[in-house]
Amino acid sequence: MSTAPDFDEWVAARGQPLLRLAYVLTGDPVEAEEIVEDALSRALPRWSRISRRHDPDASVRRLVVRAHVSRLRRFRRRHAPPPPPLELVATTGITIEVPDLIWPACGSLPRDQRTALVLCYYEGLSDEEIADLTGVRAGSVRSQISQGIAAVRAELAEL
C-alpha cells in the first residue's frame, strides 16, 4: 500500500506546473502566484483527504481554476496582454511554449474566453469539465471557445 505524499514534497514537485497553469490562465505572473498561493492554502487543511484520492493533481488544479474564476467574478475587468515569454523567463523561470504571435492574441481576449481556451487546449479538458470548473453551462463554454478562436484568428489575420 502506498503512502500519501507529504504536502511540502508534493508542492516542491508539482508547484511549477500549477504556476504555469495559473500564468496561462491570467497572463500575469504576480496574479498567477497569488492564485496558486490561494489554492495551496485551501488544499493544505484538506491534504490528508486530497492526497488519498486517485489524482491529487487534478484536485489541486481544480482549486487553482476555481481561485481564478473567483477572481474573475470579483474583479470583472479586462487585462492588458502579458509580457512576452522571454521577459517572464528572465524574472520567474516560467517557460511557456506558445508561438510569439498567438500568445499576445490570447492575452487580449476577455478572461472568460481565455480561460475556456486555456482549459481546453492547454489542459485538454472537455467542455463539461470546463463547465464544472468555471460554473457555467457546457454550451456557454463551447461558445466562449468558439468566440475566442475567432478573435485570435481575426487578430492573426490582421498581422
C-alpha positions as a printed NumPy array, in Angstrom:
array([[  0.   ,   0.   ,   0.   ],
       [  1.472,   3.363,  -0.989],
       [  1.543,   6.227,   1.429],
       [  0.091,   9.624,   0.668],
       [  2.671,  12.198,  -0.445],
       [  3.781,  14.797,   2.069],
       [  2.29 ,  18.221,   1.249],
       [  5.656,  20.023,   1.126],
       [  7.174,  17.347,  -1.096],
       [  4.161,  17.386,  -3.368],
       [  4.276,  21.194,  -3.681],
       [  8.012,  21.052,  -4.441],
       [  7.36 ,  18.553,  -7.225],
       [  4.112,  19.998,  -8.632],
       [  4.354,  23.716,  -7.822],
       [  5.848,  24.811, -11.155],
       [  3.153,  23.134, -13.304],
       [  0.492,  24.78 , -11.128],
       [  2.204,  28.137, -11.53 ],
       [  2.388,  27.657, -15.313],
       [ -1.319,  26.835, -15.423],
       [ -2.179,  29.91 , -13.369],
       [  0.063,  32.082, -15.558],
       [ -1.553,  30.829, -18.744],
       [ -4.977,  31.497, -17.224],
       [ -4.147,  35.012, -16.015],
       [ -1.349,  36.277, -18.225],
       [  0.172,  37.918, -15.151],
       [  2.987,  36.289, -13.139],
       [  2.108,  38.094,  -9.903],
       [ -1.577,  37.198, -10.135],
       [ -0.598,  33.627, -11.032],
       [  1.462,  33.357,  -7.836],
       [ -1.431,  34.738,  -5.782],
       [ -3.857,  32.241,  -7.306],
       [ -1.535,  29.306,  -6.616],
       [ -0.966,  30.508,  -3.047],
       [ -4.727,  30.743,  -2.562],
       [ -5.273,  27.254,  -3.986],
       [ -2.491,  25.73 ,  -1.88 ],
       [ -3.734,  27.461,   1.267],
       [ -7.116,  25.83 ,   0.629],
       [ -5.518,  22.448,  -0.106],
       [ -3.301,  22.291,   2.997],
       [ -6.045,  21.802,   5.629],
       [ -7.67 ,  19.15 ,   3.402],
       [ -4.407,  17.488,   2.336],
       [ -4.956,  14.205,   4.164],
       [ -8.217,  13.729,   2.248],
       [ -6.92 ,  15.13 ,  -1.097],
       [ -3.714,  13.061,  -1.033],
       [ -5.638,   9.799,  -0.628],
       [ -7.572,  10.404,  -3.841],
       [ -6.672,   8.73 ,  -7.09 ],
       [ -5.374,  12.002,  -8.601],
       [ -4.434,  14.72 ,  -6.088],
       [ -3.003,  16.787,  -9.002],
       [ -6.473,  17.115, -10.508],
       [ -7.964,  18.178,  -7.187],
       [ -5.422,  20.946,  -6.674],
       [ -5.622,  22.016, -10.35 ],
       [ -9.36 ,  22.379,  -9.797],
       [ -8.637,  24.625,  -6.799],
       [ -6.35 ,  26.768,  -8.998],
       [ -9.026,  27.137, -11.67 ],
       [-11.692,  27.923,  -9.093],
       [ -9.464,  30.558,  -7.48 ],
       [ -9.006,  32.115, -10.915],
       [-12.745,  32.046, -11.659],
       [-13.451,  33.545,  -8.248],
       [-11.136,  36.449,  -9.083],
       [-12.874,  36.826, -12.437],
       [-16.181,  37.24 , -10.742],
       [-14.813,  39.702,  -8.196],
       [-12.848,  41.95 , -10.479],
       [-14.532,  41.599, -13.921],
       [-12.046,  43.713, -15.746],
       [-10.109,  43.281, -18.938],
       [ -6.426,  42.703, -18.549],
       [ -3.571,  44.011, -20.647],
       [ -1.73 ,  41.404, -22.709],
       [  1.047,  39.655, -20.796],
       [  4.712,  40.376, -21.377],
       [  6.48 ,  38.221, -23.947],
       [  7.56 ,  34.816, -22.595],
       [ 11.273,  35.699, -22.742],
       [ 10.816,  38.52 , -20.222],
       [  8.876,  36.148, -17.983],
       [ 11.612,  33.512, -18.13 ],
       [ 14.182,  36.085, -17.034],
       [ 12.207,  37.112, -13.943],
       [ 10.404,  33.958, -12.813],
       [ 11.88 ,  30.972, -14.629],
       [  8.493,  30.095, -16.152],
       [  8.597,  28.987, -19.767],
       [  5.549,  28.792, -21.965],
       [  5.797,  27.137, -25.369],
       [  3.37 ,  29.281, -27.328],
       [  4.259,  30.956, -30.609],
       [  5.064,  34.637, -30.155],
       [  2.123,  35.774, -32.273],
       [ -0.542,  33.58 , -30.665],
       [  0.219,  34.443, -27.028],
       [ -0.405,  38.216, -27.309],
       [ -3.588,  37.491, -29.272],
       [ -4.804,  35.163, -26.493],
       [ -3.767,  37.697, -23.871],
       [ -6.043,  40.312, -25.378],
       [ -9.139,  38.083, -25.097],
       [-11.714,  38.637, -22.377],
       [-10.847,  36.499, -19.369],
       [-13.77 ,  34.087, -19.794],
       [-12.717,  33.265, -23.359],
       [ -9.038,  32.976, -22.434],
       [ -9.894,  30.707, -19.502],
       [-12.002,  28.432, -21.707],
       [ -9.255,  28.252, -24.378],
       [ -6.523,  27.521, -21.836],
       [ -8.523,  24.793, -20.127],
       [ -9.479,  23.258, -23.464],
       [ -6.174,  23.383, -25.327],
       [ -3.533,  23.705, -22.586],
       [ -5.112,  21.37 , -20.025],
       [ -7.029,  19.206, -22.519],
       [-10.32 ,  19.324, -20.609],
       [-13.707,  18.593, -22.151],
       [-16.475,  21.188, -22.379],
       [-18.285,  19.501, -19.496],
       [-15.171,  19.516, -17.287],
       [-14.572,  23.196, -18.06 ],
       [-18.212,  23.967, -17.298],
       [-17.91 ,  22.176, -13.963],
       [-14.742,  24.073, -13.042],
       [-15.938,  27.508, -14.125],
       [-19.55 ,  27.247, -13.033],
       [-21.11 ,  27.89 , -16.448],
       [-23.067,  25.646, -18.809],
       [-21.258,  23.478, -21.352],
       [-22.978,  25.391, -24.165],
       [-21.52 ,  28.632, -22.83 ],
       [-18.083,  27.02 , -22.726],
       [-18.378,  25.97 , -26.385],
       [-19.476,  29.5  , -27.259],
       [-16.538,  31.059, -25.355],
       [-14.081,  28.71 , -27.092],
       [-15.576,  29.439, -30.495],
       [-15.568,  33.199, -29.948],
       [-12.028,  33.082, -28.567],
       [-10.715,  31.136, -31.554],
       [-12.475,  33.528, -33.947],
       [-10.963,  36.55 , -32.177],
       [ -7.444,  35.051, -32.236],
       [ -7.797,  34.178, -35.935],
       [ -9.029,  37.697, -36.726],
       [ -6.128,  39.283, -34.863],
       [ -3.596,  36.995, -36.548],
       [ -5.159,  37.731, -39.951],
       [ -4.528,  41.455, -39.374],
       [ -0.846,  40.723, -38.807]])
